[in-house]
């Protein structure tokens, strides 16, 4: 069995502070024995929209270089939940999740496919596509804990992505997120458990959880869900960790006794 950890943060526009918090949480998780640690969406920056472009970096920028070095130092697999990546068409950015191996090597890069253009009833309108371009590739990578399928936040509402990931051999699904309070309180846990049950996979769900600015509040409740759909670990409010074991024998037994993945008729 392997211990995995989903970190919960309350990131702001202060990148230095955010990186200090992320580093501390990753170190804490590694010290407790976690082999895979996930950070939330926008872990390094959550600030005012006009400053979004200035906060973006390339894949070789200082934020991800620090994460690579941290993974190498602690000898853990580290999911840098998501950062704003420069270089998308039309001067836009990507919302990009990067997975590092225990040697600091870059195992996978996933660019968020589904963009959050909604009105959720909390008094704010979200138009992610105004500054962010969608990714186009489904991404999974081998880790020491299992084959990990990557996604980010709003992707959670599109089960076809996770079906594709399970068809490509994913045994774990990563969902780093910054769910709004309005949607999170009713949908976050339900959707995570559904994705776990449908795909008989572990779900690692790092989260933003708290007040980031006067008009930005996220739900939190970072968690780990097992392939039966049970929440095996959950963070409370503010900064923290949700840690739980990944049990390959349990997963194999569930998939053997209830072989719904073999019974699929539609791709």
Buried (B, 14 or more C-beta within 10 A) or exposed (E): EBBBBBBBBBBBBBBEEBBEBBBEBBBBBBEEEBBBBBBBBBBBBBBEEEEBEEBBBEBEBEBBEBBBEBBBEBEBBBBBBBBBBBEBEEEBBBBBBBBBBBEBEBBBBBBBBBBBEBEBEBEEEBEBEEBBBBBEEBBBBEBEBBBBBBBBBBBBBBBEBBBBBBBEEBBBBBBBBBBBBBBBEEBBBEBBBBBBBBBBBBBBBBBBBBEBEEEBBBBBBBBBBBBBBEBBBBBEEEBBBBBBBBBEEBBEEBBEEBEEBEEEEEE
